């Protein structure tokens, strides 16, 4: 099977997605910020909806997205998927049939300063 055949098969596959406790804590922190600092229940609910939709999308595309550009994170197997309607993204890795979502970031955050 050639490289292109594998990419094609990855696009046809449905992936199991596992959101770690850390990524759920990230979501909670962003939601708390929106609720209590920005005083916007509407914004918080919209981010939660986008979070769920991005996890659903990851089930379809996990293996087809490229490794991140950051060499240190790429060496660890990390990939990135952006939220559709907000300036957030997931860092995740693929292990077998499972996409493991380890972190959620706002685009203005530097994962190098957060992930150790």
Order of alpha helices (4+ residues) and beta strands (2+ residues): alpha-beta-alpha-alpha-alpha-beta-beta-beta-alpha
